[in-house]
């Protein structure tokens, strides 16, 4: 199977099950790219930082970068299209029916079941990213400071990313 077909299949599947947004899909995405040998865990973590720092949804950015690494410009285009296509199809279909069914008890039950699953997916992604990224006390300090600054003072994430990059330059 050609690499472009592999990219399309992998990213279409990821896009199809990307409930909860980009962060919730990070765990699934990491497992997929590592099993296929497309990149290491360390490289994946670096890619998260780059994807978070560039404009656009993180899942789209990740697909674009991974697709480029694996298949050049065609791979980048295929992976980006493949990860976005299921969402575009599903949201269009969902929008047609959402307002008619949202208030129904079955729909409410579905959402009550999906919410904790999304939290679990995000927590799993945080654990996986943390287990590779937070390997020393300065990194633990950055995590702690970022958590406090967001929780207590609602510091904008861009400032935290830029500040952490400066700390990385100065101390790592």
Biotite code that builds the C-alpha atoms (Angstrom):
import biotite.structure as struc

atoms = struc.array([
    struc.Atom([0.000, 0.000, 0.000], chain_id="A", res_id=1, res_name="UNK", atom_name="CA", element="C"),
    struc.Atom([1.440, 3.390, -0.961], chain_id="A", res_id=2, res_name="UNK", atom_name="CA", element="C"),
    struc.Atom([2.395, 5.858, 1.741], chain_id="A", res_id=3, res_name="UNK", atom_name="CA", element="C"),
    struc.Atom([-0.272, 8.320, 0.567], chain_id="A", res_id=4, res_name="UNK", atom_name="CA", element="C"),
    struc.Atom([-2.984, 5.692, 0.972], chain_id="A", res_id=5, res_name="UNK", atom_name="CA", element="C"),
    struc.Atom([-1.606, 4.832, 4.412], chain_id="A", res_id=6, res_name="UNK", atom_name="CA", element="C"),
    struc.Atom([-1.634, 8.503, 5.385], chain_id="A", res_id=7, res_name="UNK", atom_name="CA", element="C"),
    struc.Atom([-5.196, 8.949, 4.158], chain_id="A", res_id=8, res_name="UNK", atom_name="CA", element="C"),
    struc.Atom([-6.432, 5.825, 5.939], chain_id="A", res_id=9, res_name="UNK", atom_name="CA", element="C"),
    struc.Atom([-4.702, 6.666, 9.214], chain_id="A", res_id=10, res_name="UNK", atom_name="CA", element="C"),
    struc.Atom([-5.763, 10.301, 9.335], chain_id="A", res_id=11, res_name="UNK", atom_name="CA", element="C"),
    struc.Atom([-9.293, 9.688, 8.091], chain_id="A", res_id=12, res_name="UNK", atom_name="CA", element="C"),
    struc.Atom([-9.728, 7.159, 10.917], chain_id="A", res_id=13, res_name="UNK", atom_name="CA", element="C"),
    struc.Atom([-8.279, 9.623, 13.418], chain_id="A", res_id=14, res_name="UNK", atom_name="CA", element="C"),
    struc.Atom([-10.578, 12.368, 12.126], chain_id="A", res_id=15, res_name="UNK", atom_name="CA", element="C"),
    struc.Atom([-13.564, 10.050, 12.294], chain_id="A", res_id=16, res_name="UNK", atom_name="CA", element="C"),
    struc.Atom([-13.031, 9.371, 16.002], chain_id="A", res_id=17, res_name="UNK", atom_name="CA", element="C"),
    struc.Atom([-11.748, 12.806, 17.039], chain_id="A", res_id=18, res_name="UNK", atom_name="CA", element="C"),
    struc.Atom([-14.458, 13.452, 19.615], chain_id="A", res_id=19, res_name="UNK", atom_name="CA", element="C"),
    struc.Atom([-13.540, 16.267, 21.946], chain_id="A", res_id=20, res_name="UNK", atom_name="CA", element="C"),
    struc.Atom([-11.253, 18.143, 19.606], chain_id="A", res_id=21, res_name="UNK", atom_name="CA", element="C"),
    struc.Atom([-7.544, 18.122, 18.925], chain_id="A", res_id=22, res_name="UNK", atom_name="CA", element="C"),
    struc.Atom([-6.261, 17.533, 22.429], chain_id="A", res_id=23, res_name="UNK", atom_name="CA", element="C"),
    struc.Atom([-8.546, 14.581, 22.956], chain_id="A", res_id=24, res_name="UNK", atom_name="CA", element="C"),
    struc.Atom([-7.173, 12.974, 19.794], chain_id="A", res_id=25, res_name="UNK", atom_name="CA", element="C"),
    struc.Atom([-3.480, 13.402, 20.692], chain_id="A", res_id=26, res_name="UNK", atom_name="CA", element="C"),
    struc.Atom([-3.285, 10.028, 22.424], chain_id="A", res_id=27, res_name="UNK", atom_name="CA", element="C"),
    struc.Atom([-4.843, 8.254, 19.440], chain_id="A", res_id=28, res_name="UNK", atom_name="CA", element="C"),
    struc.Atom([-2.618, 10.171, 17.035], chain_id="A", res_id=29, res_name="UNK", atom_name="CA", element="C"),
    struc.Atom([0.560, 9.408, 18.970], chain_id="A", res_id=30, res_name="UNK", atom_name="CA", element="C"),
    struc.Atom([-0.220, 5.709, 19.098], chain_id="A", res_id=31, res_name="UNK", atom_name="CA", element="C"),
    struc.Atom([-0.931, 5.633, 15.367], chain_id="A", res_id=32, res_name="UNK", atom_name="CA", element="C"),
    struc.Atom([2.253, 7.405, 14.257], chain_id="A", res_id=33, res_name="UNK", atom_name="CA", element="C"),
    struc.Atom([4.502, 5.477, 16.637], chain_id="A", res_id=34, res_name="UNK", atom_name="CA", element="C"),
    struc.Atom([3.072, 2.077, 15.657], chain_id="A", res_id=35, res_name="UNK", atom_name="CA", element="C"),
    struc.Atom([3.573, 2.902, 11.994], chain_id="A", res_id=36, res_name="UNK", atom_name="CA", element="C"),
    struc.Atom([7.150, 4.009, 12.717], chain_id="A", res_id=37, res_name="UNK", atom_name="CA", element="C"),
    struc.Atom([6.549, 7.483, 11.347], chain_id="A", res_id=38, res_name="UNK", atom_name="CA", element="C"),
    struc.Atom([8.163, 9.202, 14.344], chain_id="A", res_id=39, res_name="UNK", atom_name="CA", element="C"),
    struc.Atom([9.437, 8.745, 17.878], chain_id="A", res_id=40, res_name="UNK", atom_name="CA", element="C"),
    struc.Atom([7.650, 9.853, 21.060], chain_id="A", res_id=41, res_name="UNK", atom_name="CA", element="C"),
    struc.Atom([10.169, 12.666, 21.545], chain_id="A", res_id=42, res_name="UNK", atom_name="CA", element="C"),
    struc.Atom([9.655, 13.962, 18.018], chain_id="A", res_id=43, res_name="UNK", atom_name="CA", element="C"),
    struc.Atom([5.891, 13.729, 18.500], chain_id="A", res_id=44, res_name="UNK", atom_name="CA", element="C"),
    struc.Atom([6.098, 15.878, 21.649], chain_id="A", res_id=45, res_name="UNK", atom_name="CA", element="C"),
    struc.Atom([8.165, 18.474, 19.786], chain_id="A", res_id=46, res_name="UNK", atom_name="CA", element="C"),
    struc.Atom([5.556, 18.455, 17.055], chain_id="A", res_id=47, res_name="UNK", atom_name="CA", element="C"),
    struc.Atom([2.822, 19.137, 19.621], chain_id="A", res_id=48, res_name="UNK", atom_name="CA", element="C"),
    struc.Atom([4.729, 22.234, 20.733], chain_id="A", res_id=49, res_name="UNK", atom_name="CA", element="C"),
    struc.Atom([5.120, 23.425, 17.142], chain_id="A", res_id=50, res_name="UNK", atom_name="CA", element="C"),
    struc.Atom([1.494, 22.658, 16.291], chain_id="A", res_id=51, res_name="UNK", atom_name="CA", element="C"),
    struc.Atom([0.277, 24.462, 19.386], chain_id="A", res_id=52, res_name="UNK", atom_name="CA", element="C"),
    struc.Atom([2.395, 27.501, 18.542], chain_id="A", res_id=53, res_name="UNK", atom_name="CA", element="C"),
    struc.Atom([1.168, 27.847, 14.959], chain_id="A", res_id=54, res_name="UNK", atom_name="CA", element="C"),
    struc.Atom([-2.265, 29.191, 13.986], chain_id="A", res_id=55, res_name="UNK", atom_name="CA", element="C"),
    struc.Atom([-5.045, 26.683, 13.429], chain_id="A", res_id=56, res_name="UNK", atom_name="CA", element="C"),
    struc.Atom([-6.467, 23.591, 15.092], chain_id="A", res_id=57, res_name="UNK", atom_name="CA", element="C"),
    struc.Atom([-3.823, 21.346, 16.621], chain_id="A", res_id=58, res_name="UNK", atom_name="CA", element="C"),
    struc.Atom([-5.092, 18.155, 14.930], chain_id="A", res_id=59, res_name="UNK", atom_name="CA", element="C"),
    struc.Atom([-4.938, 19.812, 11.496], chain_id="A", res_id=60, res_name="UNK", atom_name="CA", element="C"),
    struc.Atom([-1.466, 21.210, 12.180], chain_id="A", res_id=61, res_name="UNK", atom_name="CA", element="C"),
    struc.Atom([-0.237, 17.829, 13.423], chain_id="A", res_id=62, res_name="UNK", atom_name="CA", element="C"),
    struc.Atom([-1.626, 16.077, 10.346], chain_id="A", res_id=63, res_name="UNK", atom_name="CA", element="C"),
    struc.Atom([0.031, 18.628, 8.088], chain_id="A", res_id=64, res_name="UNK", atom_name="CA", element="C"),
    struc.Atom([3.435, 18.268, 9.768], chain_id="A", res_id=65, res_name="UNK", atom_name="CA", element="C"),
    struc.Atom([3.319, 14.468, 10.020], chain_id="A", res_id=66, res_name="UNK", atom_name="CA", element="C"),
    struc.Atom([2.078, 14.141, 6.455], chain_id="A", res_id=67, res_name="UNK", atom_name="CA", element="C"),
    struc.Atom([4.947, 16.320, 5.261], chain_id="A", res_id=68, res_name="UNK", atom_name="CA", element="C"),
    struc.Atom([7.535, 14.325, 7.203], chain_id="A", res_id=69, res_name="UNK", atom_name="CA", element="C"),
    struc.Atom([6.213, 11.017, 5.881], chain_id="A", res_id=70, res_name="UNK", atom_name="CA", element="C"),
    struc.Atom([5.175, 11.917, 2.323], chain_id="A", res_id=71, res_name="UNK", atom_name="CA", element="C"),
    struc.Atom([6.411, 15.398, 1.466], chain_id="A", res_id=72, res_name="UNK", atom_name="CA", element="C"),
    struc.Atom([3.985, 17.989, 0.121], chain_id="A", res_id=73, res_name="UNK", atom_name="CA", element="C"),
    struc.Atom([1.530, 15.390, -1.280], chain_id="A", res_id=74, res_name="UNK", atom_name="CA", element="C"),
    struc.Atom([1.582, 13.610, 2.096], chain_id="A", res_id=75, res_name="UNK", atom_name="CA", element="C"),
    struc.Atom([0.933, 16.889, 3.875], chain_id="A", res_id=76, res_name="UNK", atom_name="CA", element="C"),
    struc.Atom([-2.073, 17.656, 1.685], chain_id="A", res_id=77, res_name="UNK", atom_name="CA", element="C"),
    struc.Atom([-3.486, 14.126, 1.964], chain_id="A", res_id=78, res_name="UNK", atom_name="CA", element="C"),
    struc.Atom([-3.101, 13.911, 5.760], chain_id="A", res_id=79, res_name="UNK", atom_name="CA", element="C"),
    struc.Atom([-4.643, 17.360, 6.272], chain_id="A", res_id=80, res_name="UNK", atom_name="CA", element="C"),
    struc.Atom([-7.609, 16.601, 4.030], chain_id="A", res_id=81, res_name="UNK", atom_name="CA", element="C"),
    struc.Atom([-8.084, 13.156, 5.551], chain_id="A", res_id=82, res_name="UNK", atom_name="CA", element="C"),
    struc.Atom([-8.157, 14.355, 9.171], chain_id="A", res_id=83, res_name="UNK", atom_name="CA", element="C"),
    struc.Atom([-10.577, 17.197, 8.344], chain_id="A", res_id=84, res_name="UNK", atom_name="CA", element="C"),
    struc.Atom([-12.915, 15.343, 5.972], chain_id="A", res_id=85, res_name="UNK", atom_name="CA", element="C"),
    struc.Atom([-14.806, 13.189, 8.511], chain_id="A", res_id=86, res_name="UNK", atom_name="CA", element="C"),
    struc.Atom([-15.461, 16.208, 10.707], chain_id="A", res_id=87, res_name="UNK", atom_name="CA", element="C"),
    struc.Atom([-16.750, 18.242, 7.785], chain_id="A", res_id=88, res_name="UNK", atom_name="CA", element="C"),
    struc.Atom([-19.081, 15.443, 6.719], chain_id="A", res_id=89, res_name="UNK", atom_name="CA", element="C"),
    struc.Atom([-20.273, 14.645, 10.249], chain_id="A", res_id=90, res_name="UNK", atom_name="CA", element="C"),
    struc.Atom([-20.802, 18.245, 11.329], chain_id="A", res_id=91, res_name="UNK", atom_name="CA", element="C"),
    struc.Atom([-22.797, 18.958, 8.188], chain_id="A", res_id=92, res_name="UNK", atom_name="CA", element="C"),
    struc.Atom([-25.027, 15.954, 8.845], chain_id="A", res_id=93, res_name="UNK", atom_name="CA", element="C"),
    struc.Atom([-25.183, 16.725, 12.549], chain_id="A", res_id=94, res_name="UNK", atom_name="CA", element="C"),
    struc.Atom([-26.178, 20.345, 11.892], chain_id="A", res_id=95, res_name="UNK", atom_name="CA", element="C"),
    struc.Atom([-29.093, 19.184, 9.783], chain_id="A", res_id=96, res_name="UNK", atom_name="CA", element="C"),
    struc.Atom([-30.575, 17.237, 12.696], chain_id="A", res_id=97, res_name="UNK", atom_name="CA", element="C"),
    struc.Atom([-29.066, 18.768, 15.844], chain_id="A", res_id=98, res_name="UNK", atom_name="CA", element="C"),
    struc.Atom([-31.669, 21.398, 16.637], chain_id="A", res_id=99, res_name="UNK", atom_name="CA", element="C"),
    struc.Atom([-34.501, 18.950, 16.063], chain_id="A", res_id=100, res_name="UNK", atom_name="CA", element="C"),
    struc.Atom([-33.145, 16.329, 18.445], chain_id="A", res_id=101, res_name="UNK", atom_name="CA", element="C"),
    struc.Atom([-30.948, 18.139, 20.979], chain_id="A", res_id=102, res_name="UNK", atom_name="CA", element="C"),
    struc.Atom([-33.662, 18.529, 23.624], chain_id="A", res_id=103, res_name="UNK", atom_name="CA", element="C"),
    struc.Atom([-34.683, 14.869, 23.471], chain_id="A", res_id=104, res_name="UNK", atom_name="CA", element="C"),
    struc.Atom([-33.681, 12.674, 26.428], chain_id="A", res_id=105, res_name="UNK", atom_name="CA", element="C"),
    struc.Atom([-31.715, 10.241, 24.242], chain_id="A", res_id=106, res_name="UNK", atom_name="CA", element="C"),
    struc.Atom([-29.567, 13.047, 22.810], chain_id="A", res_id=107, res_name="UNK", atom_name="CA", element="C"),
    struc.Atom([-28.973, 14.460, 26.295], chain_id="A", res_id=108, res_name="UNK", atom_name="CA", element="C"),
    struc.Atom([-27.931, 11.013, 27.529], chain_id="A", res_id=109, res_name="UNK", atom_name="CA", element="C"),
    struc.Atom([-25.484, 10.653, 24.666], chain_id="A", res_id=110, res_name="UNK", atom_name="CA", element="C"),
    struc.Atom([-23.865, 13.994, 25.531], chain_id="A", res_id=111, res_name="UNK", atom_name="CA", element="C"),
    struc.Atom([-23.711, 13.141, 29.228], chain_id="A", res_id=112, res_name="UNK", atom_name="CA", element="C"),
    struc.Atom([-21.862, 9.956, 28.262], chain_id="A", res_id=113, res_name="UNK", atom_name="CA", element="C"),
    struc.Atom([-19.499, 11.677, 25.826], chain_id="A", res_id=114, res_name="UNK", atom_name="CA", element="C"),
    struc.Atom([-18.402, 14.485, 28.180], chain_id="A", res_id=115, res_name="UNK", atom_name="CA", element="C"),
    struc.Atom([-16.497, 12.294, 30.676], chain_id="A", res_id=116, res_name="UNK", atom_name="CA", element="C"),
    struc.Atom([-15.011, 10.270, 27.821], chain_id="A", res_id=117, res_name="UNK", atom_name="CA", element="C"),
    struc.Atom([-13.615, 13.475, 26.326], chain_id="A", res_id=118, res_name="UNK", atom_name="CA", element="C"),
    struc.Atom([-12.125, 14.448, 29.698], chain_id="A", res_id=119, res_name="UNK", atom_name="CA", element="C"),
    struc.Atom([-10.548, 10.992, 29.916], chain_id="A", res_id=120, res_name="UNK", atom_name="CA", element="C"),
    struc.Atom([-9.071, 11.297, 26.420], chain_id="A", res_id=121, res_name="UNK", atom_name="CA", element="C"),
    struc.Atom([-7.599, 14.707, 27.238], chain_id="A", res_id=122, res_name="UNK", atom_name="CA", element="C"),
    struc.Atom([-6.214, 13.387, 30.553], chain_id="A", res_id=123, res_name="UNK", atom_name="CA", element="C"),
    struc.Atom([-4.636, 10.404, 28.753], chain_id="A", res_id=124, res_name="UNK", atom_name="CA", element="C"),
    struc.Atom([-3.017, 12.743, 26.226], chain_id="A", res_id=125, res_name="UNK", atom_name="CA", element="C"),
    struc.Atom([-1.717, 14.939, 29.055], chain_id="A", res_id=126, res_name="UNK", atom_name="CA", element="C"),
    struc.Atom([-0.282, 11.873, 30.797], chain_id="A", res_id=127, res_name="UNK", atom_name="CA", element="C"),
    struc.Atom([1.433, 10.634, 27.630], chain_id="A", res_id=128, res_name="UNK", atom_name="CA", element="C"),
    struc.Atom([2.839, 14.040, 26.764], chain_id="A", res_id=129, res_name="UNK", atom_name="CA", element="C"),
    struc.Atom([3.877, 14.604, 30.380], chain_id="A", res_id=130, res_name="UNK", atom_name="CA", element="C"),
    struc.Atom([5.655, 11.274, 30.677], chain_id="A", res_id=131, res_name="UNK", atom_name="CA", element="C"),
    struc.Atom([7.955, 12.250, 27.808], chain_id="A", res_id=132, res_name="UNK", atom_name="CA", element="C"),
    struc.Atom([8.223, 16.009, 28.436], chain_id="A", res_id=133, res_name="UNK", atom_name="CA", element="C"),
    struc.Atom([8.365, 16.381, 32.203], chain_id="A", res_id=134, res_name="UNK", atom_name="CA", element="C"),
    struc.Atom([11.614, 14.568, 32.874], chain_id="A", res_id=135, res_name="UNK", atom_name="CA", element="C"),
    struc.Atom([13.359, 16.929, 35.307], chain_id="A", res_id=136, res_name="UNK", atom_name="CA", element="C"),
    struc.Atom([12.590, 19.404, 38.076], chain_id="A", res_id=137, res_name="UNK", atom_name="CA", element="C"),
    struc.Atom([12.784, 22.543, 35.910], chain_id="A", res_id=138, res_name="UNK", atom_name="CA", element="C"),
    struc.Atom([10.144, 21.008, 33.618], chain_id="A", res_id=139, res_name="UNK", atom_name="CA", element="C"),
    struc.Atom([7.980, 20.160, 36.634], chain_id="A", res_id=140, res_name="UNK", atom_name="CA", element="C"),
    struc.Atom([8.361, 23.799, 37.703], chain_id="A", res_id=141, res_name="UNK", atom_name="CA", element="C"),
    struc.Atom([7.224, 25.068, 34.302], chain_id="A", res_id=142, res_name="UNK", atom_name="CA", element="C"),
    struc.Atom([4.146, 22.823, 34.476], chain_id="A", res_id=143, res_name="UNK", atom_name="CA", element="C"),
    struc.Atom([3.320, 24.042, 37.974], chain_id="A", res_id=144, res_name="UNK", atom_name="CA", element="C"),
    struc.Atom([3.815, 27.711, 37.163], chain_id="A", res_id=145, res_name="UNK", atom_name="CA", element="C"),
    struc.Atom([1.701, 27.411, 33.995], chain_id="A", res_id=146, res_name="UNK", atom_name="CA", element="C"),
    struc.Atom([-1.111, 25.677, 35.905], chain_id="A", res_id=147, res_name="UNK", atom_name="CA", element="C"),
    struc.Atom([-1.149, 28.364, 38.611], chain_id="A", res_id=148, res_name="UNK", atom_name="CA", element="C"),
    struc.Atom([-0.966, 31.232, 36.115], chain_id="A", res_id=149, res_name="UNK", atom_name="CA", element="C"),
    struc.Atom([-3.889, 29.852, 34.133], chain_id="A", res_id=150, res_name="UNK", atom_name="CA", element="C"),
    struc.Atom([-6.033, 28.807, 37.099], chain_id="A", res_id=151, res_name="UNK", atom_name="CA", element="C"),
    struc.Atom([-5.474, 31.841, 39.328], chain_id="A", res_id=152, res_name="UNK", atom_name="CA", element="C"),
    struc.Atom([-4.880, 34.705, 36.910], chain_id="A", res_id=153, res_name="UNK", atom_name="CA", element="C"),
    struc.Atom([-6.191, 33.424, 33.536], chain_id="A", res_id=154, res_name="UNK", atom_name="CA", element="C"),
    struc.Atom([-2.887, 34.220, 31.842], chain_id="A", res_id=155, res_name="UNK", atom_name="CA", element="C"),
    struc.Atom([-3.225, 33.799, 28.099], chain_id="A", res_id=156, res_name="UNK", atom_name="CA", element="C"),
    struc.Atom([-1.729, 30.525, 26.787], chain_id="A", res_id=157, res_name="UNK", atom_name="CA", element="C"),
    struc.Atom([0.306, 32.366, 24.146], chain_id="A", res_id=158, res_name="UNK", atom_name="CA", element="C"),
    struc.Atom([2.181, 34.194, 26.896], chain_id="A", res_id=159, res_name="UNK", atom_name="CA", element="C"),
    struc.Atom([2.827, 30.875, 28.639], chain_id="A", res_id=160, res_name="UNK", atom_name="CA", element="C"),
    struc.Atom([4.127, 29.256, 25.453], chain_id="A", res_id=161, res_name="UNK", atom_name="CA", element="C"),
    struc.Atom([6.404, 32.219, 24.722], chain_id="A", res_id=162, res_name="UNK", atom_name="CA", element="C"),
    struc.Atom([7.602, 32.393, 28.330], chain_id="A", res_id=163, res_name="UNK", atom_name="CA", element="C"),
    struc.Atom([8.293, 28.661, 28.406], chain_id="A", res_id=164, res_name="UNK", atom_name="CA", element="C"),
    struc.Atom([10.274, 28.933, 25.176], chain_id="A", res_id=165, res_name="UNK", atom_name="CA", element="C"),
    struc.Atom([12.412, 31.676, 26.734], chain_id="A", res_id=166, res_name="UNK", atom_name="CA", element="C"),
    struc.Atom([12.942, 29.539, 29.849], chain_id="A", res_id=167, res_name="UNK", atom_name="CA", element="C"),
    struc.Atom([13.945, 26.657, 27.565], chain_id="A", res_id=168, res_name="UNK", atom_name="CA", element="C"),
    struc.Atom([16.487, 28.838, 25.783], chain_id="A", res_id=169, res_name="UNK", atom_name="CA", element="C"),
    struc.Atom([17.946, 30.150, 29.026], chain_id="A", res_id=170, res_name="UNK", atom_name="CA", element="C"),
    struc.Atom([17.969, 27.013, 31.181], chain_id="A", res_id=171, res_name="UNK", atom_name="CA", element="C"),
    struc.Atom([17.855, 23.888, 29.013], chain_id="A", res_id=172, res_name="UNK", atom_name="CA", element="C"),
])
